[in-house]
């Protein structure tokens, strides 16, 4: 461990190192890897949730536009009937 690179980190104590070596205690690298995967999973699920909200909003707007177009076509047909 290089002291100049990380002055605040201290080496693992005797008992912690012994427990990690014997497999009784999870290794710090494994814990940090799990934390990174969990953070990535949370980030991806938040993005998916936002995407679902956007898709729902677009679907409702498209439905409104379709309803308006349908009404306009009905009014256009009724005008043609009245004119002829």
N, C-alpha and C positions, 0 to 999 in steps of 0.2 A: 504494500500500500504506500503510495507516494504522499507524503505529508503536504507537499506544496500544492498538489492538485485539489485536495479536499481537506482544508485545515480543521473543519468542524467535526468531521467523521472520525470516530475512534475505531480501533480494531475490535472484533468480536471477543467477548470475554471467554475465559476458560470453560465455564459450564455451558454456555450457549453453543460454543464450538463443538463441545463433546456431544451435546444433545442433537445438534444438526448432523454430526458425523454418524451417530447411531440411528438416525432416522426418526427419533422421537419428536423432533421439532421441525416444522416446515422450514425449508431453506428460504432465505430472503429473496433470492433470485426468482424462485417459484412464486412467492407472494407478489412480487412486483410484476411478474408476467401475468398473473391472474388479474391483478388490479388494472393493468393496461388493457387486457382483453375485456374486462368489465366496463371500463371507461369507453372503449370503442363500441361495445354493444349498446351502451346507454346512448351514445352519440348517434349511432345508426338508427336506433329505435325512435329517438326524438325526430330525426329527419324524416323517417317513414311516417310518423304521426302527422308532421306538418304537411307532407306530400298528400296524405289522405284528406286532410282538411282542404287543401287547395283543389284537389280533384272533386271533392264534394261541392265546393263552391262553384267550380266550373260547370258541373253537371246541373246544378240548380239554375245557373244563369242560362245555360243552353236550353233547358226546359222552358224557362220564361220566354226566351227568344222564339222558340218553336210555337208556343201558345200565341204570341203576338203575330207571328207570320200567318198562322192559321186564321186568326180573326181578320187580318188584313185581306187574305184571299177570299174569305166569306163576304166581306164588305165589297170587295171588287166585283164579285159575281153578282151580288144584289144590285150594284150600280149598273152593270151591263144589262141586267134584266129590266131595270127601270128605264134605261135609255132606249132600249129596243122595244 
